[in-house]
Structure formats: structure tokens, C-alpha cells
């Protein structure tokens, strides 16, 4: 009798997207020239990768397969994803692994603070997986991370990109009370797509969440972003802009959806650079302080430079109002 030992690790056995495994493959459209990027090979990229690995941190740059990782990591820019790399939801567009998450790492806030100081970041983005398994959706952990960064690197400005904390009373209030400089929560797509693209979320709950941030702290910058190329109509995007302005959102990002695998939602179309420019122009006329709209725009891409411009634009607007 021969006994075969299975030496495959649990990580290797785990299917990254179990809920998508039996879906039929979708067509993958050829990417146009305007969204092609070079493979990351620079020294700066390798140094950032080393800091992330040494501190046992997770980045959304890697987990979500961001096309800008080479550019951002070369400049020592990184967006840290807290509370593990496994999400409790299964959005049709997202490449983050789905499943049952593990326990929170109590050392993660301190490790992130150390990494931010080590990298000399002037602005940092903190995002997370959805943790619907936690009573507060991970709000306390966000709070601890913010405080740890403030302690380790007081001059660093902090942007949080949070989940919707759906049905988690008091969670949003806790994160806002920790006083991040920017509160970001992405709508991801227009409301007509929610059932197929973002089924675990509710469009108007997300709008209300962003509005509530302003009620709690009128001076806090708020931000939201969407992807296009998922089959939305132009008028739907314009209506979404109006909904965000009703919630007094300051900053809008619009980027091209890129399909992670054949099991994910298909790319319906590639939006041209001219169309992105048109969206940007319209968004500014609707009153946003800051707009970033391009094929490679992502929520945290150029976040530090954009935050500086956001503050400048608010100061200019306040000065104009005072002069009237």
C-alpha cells in the first residue's frame, strides 16, 4: 500500500473566486493602445515591494491587479488594504479573493504606521476588504490604523477608502471621529448595474453614507469613484454626478473597467480619452472641487498630488465666496 501525502498548502488549494468558478467564460476584448502599461521592473518598485513584504502588509495595488502599480510603487506610493486579503462579498468586477476571512491582525495598525514612516509618505490611502462578518464592519480597526499612522508619521495626510458598513450601526461615525483627511467611498457603477455588478451593496445607501460624513464633519473632504465600460449609459453617469453633488461630495474619479478574468463581468466597451475628458468637463460644471477622469484613473492613483490640488481648489472657492 502506498500513501500519498498532499503537500499542497491551504493557500494553494483555495479557489480565489469560488462563486465565479462555474460561470461560463466571457469574451475578453482586446485592450486599446491608450490603456497599455509597462511591466513593473524599476528599482523603486522593488524597494516598495520589499517594505510591504517585510511588514507583512497587504496592498490593494496587488490584490486588485491595479495597472498603475509600477508607476506608483516606483514613486513610493502604495495603498494599504487592511483586515486581510479575503472579502466577504463577491462583486462581479473585483479581483480580490472571496471567502471566509481570518481573525484581525492586532499588529497590523502598528506595522502600517511603521511602513508609512519608513517610506516617507506624505499622503497614504487606507482601504479594506468588506468584513460583513464583524459586528462593526471593521470600523474600530480603521480607527486604530489612523491613530497608528498619526503616531508614527504625524505629517502624513490620511485618506480612507471604506466599505459601506451596511447595517452596522455606529460604524461610519467611528471612522469619521478618527478624523481622516479624506473620506472615500466608491459607488463603483450606476444604479442600474448594481444587481449584476455590485449585488451586495445598495446604491442609495452609499449615497446616504457620503452625505452623512458631511453632516458629521462638514470640513472633511469626501470622494467617490466609478468605473465605466460596464454597459452604463451616458445619461446615467450624469445623473450619478448629480446624486453625488446632492450629497456634497467634493472629488469624483472615473476610470475604465478592466476585466480581471474570463469569469468576471465582461468589458462592454472601452471609453475613449475624449469621452473621459467630456465627463471631466461636465463634472466640474456640476460643482465638484476635483475630478480625475481617464482610462487609467483609479481611486488612489496620484492621491497625494490630487489631495494637494483639492485643498487648493477649496481655498480658491472660499476666497471667491468671501470676495462676493
TORKOL-4160 file (C-alpha; in steps of 0.2 Angstrom, whole numbers, padded with zeros to 4 digits, m for minus):
324
<pt num="1" X="0000" Y="0000" Z="0000"/>
<pt num="2" X="0007" Y="0017" Z="m0005"/>
<pt num="3" X="0001" Y="0033" Z="0005"/>
<pt num="4" X="0002" Y="0049" Z="m0005"/>
<pt num="5" X="0004" Y="0065" Z="0006"/>
<pt num="6" X="m0004" Y="0080" Z="0000"/>
<pt num="7" X="0008" Y="0094" Z="0002"/>
<pt num="8" X="m0002" Y="0107" Z="m0006"/>
<pt num="9" X="m0004" Y="0122" Z="0006"/>
<pt num="10" X="m0021" Y="0129" Z="0010"/>
<pt num="11" X="m0017" Y="0145" Z="0001"/>
<pt num="12" X="m0014" Y="0135" Z="m0015"/>
<pt num="13" X="m0030" Y="0124" Z="m0013"/>
<pt num="14" X="m0041" Y="0139" Z="m0010"/>
<pt num="15" X="m0050" Y="0145" Z="m0026"/>
<pt num="16" X="m0049" Y="0164" Z="m0027"/>
<pt num="17" X="m0066" Y="0167" Z="m0033"/>
<pt num="18" X="m0077" Y="0151" Z="m0028"/>
<pt num="19" X="m0093" Y="0160" Z="m0033"/>
<pt num="20" X="m0087" Y="0163" Z="m0050"/>
<pt num="21" X="m0079" Y="0146" Z="m0054"/>
<pt num="22" X="m0094" Y="0138" Z="m0063"/>
<pt num="23" X="m0099" Y="0153" Z="m0073"/>
<pt num="24" X="m0097" Y="0152" Z="m0092"/>
<pt num="25" X="m0081" Y="0161" Z="m0098"/>
<pt num="26" X="m0085" Y="0179" Z="m0105"/>
<pt num="27" X="m0077" Y="0187" Z="m0120"/>
<pt num="28" X="m0061" Y="0197" Z="m0116"/>
<pt num="29" X="m0060" Y="0212" Z="m0128"/>
<pt num="30" X="m0043" Y="0217" Z="m0134"/>
<pt num="31" X="m0036" Y="0232" Z="m0125"/>
<pt num="32" X="m0034" Y="0248" Z="m0135"/>
<pt num="33" X="m0017" Y="0256" Z="m0136"/>
<pt num="34" X="m0021" Y="0270" Z="m0124"/>
<pt num="35" X="m0023" Y="0259" Z="m0108"/>
<pt num="36" X="m0007" Y="0248" Z="m0111"/>
<pt num="37" X="0006" Y="0250" Z="m0097"/>
<pt num="38" X="0024" Y="0243" Z="m0095"/>
<pt num="39" X="0028" Y="0229" Z="m0083"/>
<pt num="40" X="0035" Y="0235" Z="m0066"/>
<pt num="41" X="0053" Y="0232" Z="m0065"/>
<pt num="42" X="0061" Y="0248" Z="m0058"/>
<pt num="43" X="0072" Y="0249" Z="m0043"/>
<pt num="44" X="0059" Y="0260" Z="m0034"/>
<pt num="45" X="0046" Y="0247" Z="m0037"/>
<pt num="46" X="0057" Y="0233" Z="m0029"/>
<pt num="47" X="0061" Y="0244" Z="m0014"/>
<pt num="48" X="0042" Y="0247" Z="m0011"/>
<pt num="49" X="0038" Y="0229" Z="m0013"/>
<pt num="50" X="0052" Y="0224" Z="0000"/>
<pt num="51" X="0045" Y="0236" Z="0013"/>
<pt num="52" X="0027" Y="0229" Z="0010"/>
<pt num="53" X="0033" Y="0211" Z="0012"/>
<pt num="54" X="0044" Y="0215" Z="0027"/>
<pt num="55" X="0030" Y="0222" Z="0036"/>
<pt num="56" X="0018" Y="0208" Z="0031"/>
<pt num="57" X="0006" Y="0221" Z="0023"/>
<pt num="58" X="m0007" Y="0219" Z="0010"/>
<pt num="59" X="m0010" Y="0232" Z="m0004"/>
<pt num="60" X="m0025" Y="0234" Z="m0015"/>
<pt num="61" X="m0012" Y="0238" Z="m0028"/>
<pt num="62" X="m0008" Y="0219" Z="m0029"/>
<pt num="63" X="m0024" Y="0211" Z="m0024"/>
<pt num="64" X="m0035" Y="0221" Z="m0036"/>
<pt num="65" X="m0022" Y="0220" Z="m0050"/>
<pt num="66" X="m0020" Y="0238" Z="m0052"/>
<pt num="67" X="m0012" Y="0243" Z="m0069"/>
<pt num="68" X="m0003" Y="0258" Z="m0061"/>
<pt num="69" X="0007" Y="0248" Z="m0048"/>
<pt num="70" X="0023" Y="0250" Z="m0057"/>
<pt num="71" X="0022" Y="0269" Z="m0058"/>
<pt num="72" X="0015" Y="0271" Z="m0040"/>
<pt num="73" X="0027" Y="0259" Z="m0032"/>
<pt num="74" X="0042" Y="0267" Z="m0041"/>
<pt num="75" X="0037" Y="0284" Z="m0033"/>
<pt num="76" X="0035" Y="0275" Z="m0016"/>
<pt num="77" X="0016" Y="0277" Z="m0016"/>
<pt num="78" X="0006" Y="0262" Z="m0010"/>
<pt num="79" X="m0012" Y="0260" Z="m0005"/>
<pt num="80" X="m0013" Y="0248" Z="0010"/>
<pt num="81" X="m0028" Y="0236" Z="0012"/>
<pt num="82" X="m0032" Y="0231" Z="0030"/>
<pt num="83" X="m0041" Y="0217" Z="0038"/>
<pt num="84" X="m0034" Y="0203" Z="0027"/>
<pt num="85" X="m0035" Y="0199" Z="0009"/>
<pt num="86" X="m0051" Y="0189" Z="0009"/>
<pt num="87" X="m0068" Y="0198" Z="0006"/>
<pt num="88" X="m0085" Y="0193" Z="0012"/>
<pt num="89" X="m0093" Y="0199" Z="m0004"/>
<pt num="90" X="m0092" Y="0194" Z="m0022"/>
<pt num="91" X="m0093" Y="0209" Z="m0033"/>
<pt num="92" X="m0093" Y="0204" Z="m0052"/>
<pt num="93" X="m0079" Y="0217" Z="m0056"/>
<pt num="94" X="m0067" Y="0214" Z="m0042"/>
<pt num="95" X="m0051" Y="0203" Z="m0042"/>
<pt num="96" X="m0050" Y="0202" Z="m0023"/>
<pt num="97" X="m0052" Y="0185" Z="m0016"/>
<pt num="98" X="m0069" Y="0180" Z="m0009"/>
<pt num="99" X="m0072" Y="0168" Z="0006"/>
<pt num="100" X="m0072" Y="0167" Z="0025"/>
<pt num="101" X="m0059" Y="0179" Z="0032"/>
<pt num="102" X="m0047" Y="0175" Z="0046"/>
<pt num="103" X="m0045" Y="0185" Z="0063"/>
<pt num="104" X="m0039" Y="0203" Z="0063"/>
<pt num="105" X="m0021" Y="0205" Z="0065"/>
<pt num="106" X="m0018" Y="0216" Z="0081"/>
<pt num="107" X="m0001" Y="0221" Z="0075"/>
<pt num="108" X="m0007" Y="0227" Z="0058"/>
<pt num="109" X="m0010" Y="0246" Z="0063"/>
<pt num="110" X="0007" Y="0247" Z="0071"/>
<pt num="111" X="0015" Y="0239" Z="0055"/>
<pt num="112" X="0006" Y="0251" Z="0044"/>
<pt num="113" X="0012" Y="0265" Z="0054"/>
<pt num="114" X="0030" Y="0259" Z="0053"/>
<pt num="115" X="0029" Y="0256" Z="0034"/>
<pt num="116" X="0022" Y="0274" Z="0031"/>
<pt num="117" X="0036" Y="0282" Z="0041"/>
<pt num="118" X="0049" Y="0271" Z="0033"/>
<pt num="119" X="0043" Y="0275" Z="0015"/>
<pt num="120" X="0042" Y="0294" Z="0020"/>
<pt num="121" X="0024" Y="0295" Z="0013"/>
<pt num="122" X="0016" Y="0312" Z="0013"/>
<pt num="123" X="m0001" Y="0305" Z="0009"/>
<pt num="124" X="m0007" Y="0287" Z="0012"/>
<pt num="125" X="m0023" Y="0278" Z="0006"/>
<pt num="126" X="m0030" Y="0265" Z="0018"/>
<pt num="127" X="m0044" Y="0254" Z="0011"/>
<pt num="128" X="m0050" Y="0237" Z="0016"/>
<pt num="129" X="m0060" Y="0221" Z="0011"/>
<pt num="130" X="m0078" Y="0220" Z="0016"/>
<pt num="131" X="m0079" Y="0212" Z="0033"/>
<pt num="132" X="m0098" Y="0209" Z="0035"/>
<pt num="133" X="m0093" Y="0196" Z="0047"/>
<pt num="134" X="m0088" Y="0209" Z="0060"/>
<pt num="135" X="m0100" Y="0217" Z="0071"/>
<pt num="136" X="m0094" Y="0235" Z="0066"/>
<pt num="137" X="m0088" Y="0230" Z="0049"/>
<pt num="138" X="m0070" Y="0234" Z="0054"/>
<pt num="139" X="m0073" Y="0252" Z="0059"/>
<pt num="140" X="m0063" Y="0250" Z="0075"/>
<pt num="141" X="m0048" Y="0243" Z="0065"/>
<pt num="142" X="m0049" Y="0258" Z="0053"/>
<pt num="143" X="m0049" Y="0269" Z="0069"/>
<pt num="144" X="m0033" Y="0260" Z="0076"/>
<pt num="145" X="m0024" Y="0261" Z="0059"/>
<pt num="146" X="m0027" Y="0280" Z="0058"/>
<pt num="147" X="m0021" Y="0283" Z="0075"/>
<pt num="148" X="m0006" Y="0272" Z="0072"/>
<pt num="149" X="m0001" Y="0282" Z="0057"/>
<pt num="150" X="m0003" Y="0299" Z="0066"/>
<pt num="151" X="0008" Y="0292" Z="0080"/>
<pt num="152" X="0022" Y="0286" Z="0068"/>
<pt num="153" X="0021" Y="0299" Z="0055"/>
<pt num="154" X="0012" Y="0315" Z="0061"/>
<pt num="155" X="0014" Y="0325" Z="0045"/>
<pt num="156" X="0006" Y="0312" Z="0034"/>
<pt num="157" X="m0011" Y="0315" Z="0027"/>
<pt num="158" X="m0023" Y="0301" Z="0028"/>
<pt num="159" X="m0036" Y="0295" Z="0015"/>
<pt num="160" X="m0048" Y="0281" Z="0019"/>
<pt num="161" X="m0057" Y="0271" Z="0006"/>
<pt num="162" X="m0071" Y="0262" Z="0016"/>
<pt num="163" X="m0084" Y="0249" Z="0013"/>
<pt num="164" X="m0102" Y="0254" Z="0015"/>
<pt num="165" X="m0104" Y="0247" Z="0033"/>
<pt num="166" X="m0121" Y="0241" Z="0028"/>
<pt num="167" X="m0132" Y="0238" Z="0043"/>
<pt num="168" X="m0118" Y="0241" Z="0055"/>
<pt num="169" X="m0124" Y="0255" Z="0067"/>
<pt num="170" X="m0111" Y="0267" Z="0073"/>
<pt num="171" X="m0098" Y="0261" Z="0061"/>
<pt num="172" X="m0097" Y="0276" Z="0050"/>
<pt num="173" X="m0097" Y="0288" Z="0065"/>
<pt num="174" X="m0082" Y="0279" Z="0072"/>
<pt num="175" X="m0071" Y="0281" Z="0057"/>
<pt num="176" X="m0076" Y="0299" Z="0054"/>
<pt num="177" X="m0072" Y="0303" Z="0073"/>
<pt num="178" X="m0054" Y="0297" Z="0070"/>
<pt num="179" X="m0053" Y="0312" Z="0058"/>
<pt num="180" X="m0045" Y="0306" Z="0042"/>
<pt num="181" X="m0041" Y="0320" Z="0030"/>
<pt num="182" X="m0051" Y="0312" Z="0015"/>
<pt num="183" X="m0066" Y="0300" Z="0017"/>
<pt num="184" X="m0068" Y="0290" Z="0001"/>
<pt num="185" X="m0082" Y="0278" Z="m0003"/>
<pt num="186" X="m0084" Y="0272" Z="m0021"/>
<pt num="187" X="m0101" Y="0270" Z="m0029"/>
<pt num="188" X="m0092" Y="0259" Z="m0042"/>
<pt num="189" X="m0106" Y="0260" Z="m0056"/>
<pt num="190" X="m0123" Y="0267" Z="m0060"/>
<pt num="191" X="m0138" Y="0261" Z="m0050"/>
<pt num="192" X="m0145" Y="0250" Z="m0065"/>
<pt num="193" X="m0129" Y="0239" Z="m0064"/>
<pt num="194" X="m0130" Y="0236" Z="m0045"/>
<pt num="195" X="m0139" Y="0219" Z="m0046"/>
<pt num="196" X="m0126" Y="0211" Z="m0058"/>
<pt num="197" X="m0110" Y="0221" Z="m0054"/>
<pt num="198" X="m0112" Y="0225" Z="m0035"/>
<pt num="199" X="m0126" Y="0214" Z="m0028"/>
<pt num="200" X="m0121" Y="0215" Z="m0010"/>
<pt num="201" X="m0122" Y="0234" Z="m0010"/>
<pt num="202" X="m0136" Y="0247" Z="m0011"/>
<pt num="203" X="m0134" Y="0262" Z="m0022"/>
<pt num="204" X="m0144" Y="0275" Z="m0011"/>
<pt num="205" X="m0136" Y="0268" Z="0005"/>
<pt num="206" X="m0119" Y="0273" Z="m0002"/>
<pt num="207" X="m0125" Y="0290" Z="m0007"/>
<pt num="208" X="m0133" Y="0292" Z="0010"/>
<pt num="209" X="m0116" Y="0286" Z="0019"/>
<pt num="210" X="m0107" Y="0300" Z="0009"/>
<pt num="211" X="m0120" Y="0313" Z="0014"/>
<pt num="212" X="m0119" Y="0308" Z="0032"/>
<pt num="213" X="m0100" Y="0311" Z="0033"/>
<pt num="214" X="m0103" Y="0329" Z="0028"/>
<pt num="215" X="m0116" Y="0330" Z="0042"/>
<pt num="216" X="m0104" Y="0323" Z="0055"/>
<pt num="217" X="m0089" Y="0334" Z="0049"/>
<pt num="218" X="m0093" Y="0347" Z="0036"/>
<pt num="219" X="m0075" Y="0351" Z="0033"/>
<pt num="220" X="m0070" Y="0333" Z="0029"/>
<pt num="221" X="m0066" Y="0331" Z="0011"/>
<pt num="222" X="m0077" Y="0317" Z="0003"/>
<pt num="223" X="m0073" Y="0307" Z="m0013"/>
<pt num="224" X="m0081" Y="0294" Z="m0023"/>
<pt num="225" X="m0077" Y="0284" Z="m0039"/>
<pt num="226" X="m0085" Y="0274" Z="m0053"/>
<pt num="227" X="m0079" Y="0263" Z="m0067"/>
<pt num="228" X="m0086" Y="0265" Z="m0085"/>
<pt num="229" X="m0087" Y="0252" Z="m0098"/>
<pt num="230" X="m0099" Y="0241" Z="m0089"/>
<pt num="231" X="m0114" Y="0245" Z="m0100"/>
<pt num="232" X="m0119" Y="0261" Z="m0092"/>
<pt num="233" X="m0127" Y="0275" Z="m0102"/>
<pt num="234" X="m0120" Y="0292" Z="m0103"/>
<pt num="235" X="m0136" Y="0300" Z="m0095"/>
<pt num="236" X="m0134" Y="0288" Z="m0081"/>
<pt num="237" X="m0117" Y="0294" Z="m0077"/>
<pt num="238" X="m0123" Y="0312" Z="m0077"/>
<pt num="239" X="m0137" Y="0308" Z="m0065"/>
<pt num="240" X="m0124" Y="0299" Z="m0054"/>
<pt num="241" X="m0114" Y="0315" Z="m0054"/>
<pt num="242" X="m0130" Y="0325" Z="m0048"/>
<pt num="243" X="m0133" Y="0312" Z="m0034"/>
<pt num="244" X="m0115" Y="0314" Z="m0028"/>
<pt num="245" X="m0117" Y="0333" Z="m0028"/>
<pt num="246" X="m0133" Y="0332" Z="m0018"/>
<pt num="247" X="m0123" Y="0323" Z="m0005"/>
<pt num="248" X="m0110" Y="0337" Z="m0006"/>
<pt num="249" X="m0096" Y="0326" Z="m0012"/>
<pt num="250" X="m0080" Y="0335" Z="m0017"/>
<pt num="251" X="m0070" Y="0324" Z="m0028"/>
<pt num="252" X="m0075" Y="0312" Z="m0042"/>
<pt num="253" X="m0064" Y="0299" Z="m0050"/>
<pt num="254" X="m0069" Y="0290" Z="m0066"/>
<pt num="255" X="m0059" Y="0276" Z="m0074"/>
<pt num="256" X="m0060" Y="0262" Z="m0087"/>
<pt num="257" X="m0066" Y="0245" Z="m0080"/>
<pt num="258" X="m0053" Y="0231" Z="m0084"/>
<pt num="259" X="m0059" Y="0213" Z="m0083"/>
<pt num="260" X="m0048" Y="0203" Z="m0071"/>
<pt num="261" X="m0053" Y="0186" Z="m0078"/>
<pt num="262" X="m0065" Y="0177" Z="m0090"/>
<pt num="263" X="m0076" Y="0173" Z="m0075"/>
<pt num="264" X="m0078" Y="0192" Z="m0071"/>
<pt num="265" X="m0091" Y="0204" Z="m0078"/>
<pt num="266" X="m0086" Y="0207" Z="m0096"/>
<pt num="267" X="m0080" Y="0224" Z="m0103"/>
<pt num="268" X="m0094" Y="0230" Z="m0113"/>
<pt num="269" X="m0084" Y="0244" Z="m0121"/>
<pt num="270" X="m0068" Y="0254" Z="m0120"/>
<pt num="271" X="m0072" Y="0273" Z="m0117"/>
<pt num="272" X="m0061" Y="0284" Z="m0127"/>
<pt num="273" X="m0049" Y="0298" Z="m0119"/>
<pt num="274" X="m0061" Y="0311" Z="m0127"/>
<pt num="275" X="m0076" Y="0304" Z="m0119"/>
<pt num="276" X="m0067" Y="0304" Z="m0102"/>
<pt num="277" X="m0062" Y="0322" Z="m0105"/>
<pt num="278" X="m0080" Y="0326" Z="m0108"/>
<pt num="279" X="m0085" Y="0318" Z="m0092"/>
<pt num="280" X="m0072" Y="0328" Z="m0083"/>
<pt num="281" X="m0078" Y="0345" Z="m0090"/>
<pt num="282" X="m0096" Y="0341" Z="m0086"/>
<pt num="283" X="m0092" Y="0336" Z="m0068"/>
<pt num="284" X="m0083" Y="0352" Z="m0065"/>
<pt num="285" X="m0098" Y="0362" Z="m0071"/>
<pt num="286" X="m0109" Y="0352" Z="m0058"/>
<pt num="287" X="m0098" Y="0359" Z="m0044"/>
<pt num="288" X="m0085" Y="0346" Z="m0040"/>
<pt num="289" X="m0069" Y="0353" Z="m0032"/>
<pt num="290" X="m0059" Y="0340" Z="m0040"/>
<pt num="291" X="m0061" Y="0327" Z="m0055"/>
<pt num="292" X="m0050" Y="0314" Z="m0061"/>
<pt num="293" X="m0056" Y="0305" Z="m0077"/>
<pt num="294" X="m0046" Y="0295" Z="m0088"/>
<pt num="295" X="m0044" Y="0277" Z="m0094"/>
<pt num="296" X="m0031" Y="0273" Z="m0080"/>
<pt num="297" X="m0039" Y="0283" Z="m0066"/>
<pt num="298" X="m0041" Y="0273" Z="m0050"/>
<pt num="299" X="m0046" Y="0279" Z="m0033"/>
<pt num="300" X="m0029" Y="0280" Z="m0026"/>
<pt num="301" X="m0019" Y="0284" Z="m0042"/>
<pt num="302" X="m0010" Y="0301" Z="m0039"/>
<pt num="303" X="m0020" Y="0303" Z="m0022"/>
<pt num="304" X="m0006" Y="0314" Z="m0014"/>
<pt num="305" X="m0005" Y="0326" Z="m0028"/>
<pt num="306" X="m0024" Y="0326" Z="m0030"/>
<pt num="307" X="m0026" Y="0330" Z="m0012"/>
<pt num="308" X="m0015" Y="0345" Z="m0013"/>
<pt num="309" X="m0025" Y="0351" Z="m0028"/>
<pt num="310" X="m0041" Y="0348" Z="m0019"/>
<pt num="311" X="m0036" Y="0359" Z="m0004"/>
<pt num="312" X="m0030" Y="0372" Z="m0016"/>
<pt num="313" X="m0047" Y="0372" Z="m0025"/>
<pt num="314" X="m0057" Y="0373" Z="m0009"/>
<pt num="315" X="m0046" Y="0388" Z="m0003"/>
<pt num="316" X="m0049" Y="0397" Z="m0020"/>
<pt num="317" X="m0068" Y="0394" Z="m0019"/>
<pt num="318" X="m0069" Y="0400" Z="m0001"/>
<pt num="319" X="m0059" Y="0416" Z="m0006"/>
<pt num="320" X="m0071" Y="0419" Z="m0021"/>
<pt num="321" X="m0086" Y="0417" Z="m0009"/>
<pt num="322" X="m0078" Y="0429" Z="0003"/>
<pt num="323" X="m0075" Y="0442" Z="m0010"/>
<pt num="324" X="m0093" Y="0442" Z="m0017"/>
